[in-house]
Amino acid sequence: MVDPELVKHVALLARLEMPPDRLIPLTKELAAIIQYVEQLKDLDVSKVAPLTHASASHDILRDDTPQEPLSREAAMANAPRTEGPYYLVPRVIGEA
């Protein structure tokens, strides 16, 4: 069931700002999307061949040309936590 608390949680995980006036409309939209996707369970896809890619396009890549690098400020602009020029991340290795 989609409720406002779930929408707040998803927004938090996605690091999206959730304006209070958009909470109820987004809850209804997300519920409608999930309801639509649930309908796909009823489709008979037994005669549909599996795909390896969603489209037939292959190797559509930009030219690999040198460009100016991002500034440190631009690269770190969306980091949740920083200290000076470093990203702060949770400790994943225990103390020895």
Secondary structure, 3 states (H helix, E strand, C coil): CCCHHHHHHHHHHCCCCCCHHHHHHHHHHHHHHHHHHHHHHHCCCCCCCCCCCCCCCCCCCCCCCCCCCCCHHHHCCCCCCEECCEECCCCCCCCC
